[in-house]
Amino acid sequence: MQVIDLTEPVAFEAGKIYAALSRTGKRIEFNDCLIAATAKSVGMNRIVTRNRDHFNRIADFSAVLPEDLEF
């Protein structure tokens, strides 16, 4: 597992995600915006979560359920 620091650019990106979603009436918790911004900072645009609805609202980002993974 890799630990990714929360940096100022990541926090700024999370704020941009939050603002964009708020403008369209699709706001999600800021913590989820931080998770997405952190993932994007390392080149990821897809995560595994049980909260697909929130993450699928983010532009150019997607989420899958753990049981949907094909191992």
N, C-alpha and C positions, 0 to 999 in steps of 0.2 A: 504494500500500500504506500502511496506517495502522499505526503502531507504538503499542501499548497498553502502558502501564506496569504493572508488577506492583506493586500497592498492598497495604496491609495488609488491607482488606476482601476483595480478590480472593484473597489467600492464606488468609484465614479461611474463605471459601466453598470453596476447594479442600480444606481440611481437613475440612469438613463432608461433602463429596462422598466423600472417601476413607473417612471413618468409616462413613458409611451403607453403602457398598459392602463394607467389611470386615465389618460386622455381618451381612450377608447371604451372606457367603462368595464374593462376586463382586469382590474387590479387584482394582484395576488399579494401574499405576505412578503415583506421585504427580505426575510430570511431566504425565501425561495429565489428571489432575485439575486441575492448574494451567491447562492449555490450555482445558479446558471452563469453568472458573470465569472465566477471562479473556474468553472468548466471551460467556458469560452477562452479564458486567458491561457489555457494550455492546449488549445486547438480542438477541444471536444464540443460537439453540438448535439449530443445525445446522451441521456443518462437512464439508469435503471431506477425506478421509483414506484411506489404505490400511489403517488399523487400525480398521475399523468395529466389530469385536467389542467392543473396550474402550469406545468412546464410546457405543455403543448400550445399554450397561449403566446409564448415567447417566439418572436420572429426568428426563423432559421434555427430552430431548436426543437428537439423531439424527446419524448420519454416513452419507455417501454416498461411493462410489468416484468418482474423477475421470471414468472412462469412462461412468458412469451419468448424468452431467450432460447436459441437453438444450439444446444451443446452436443 
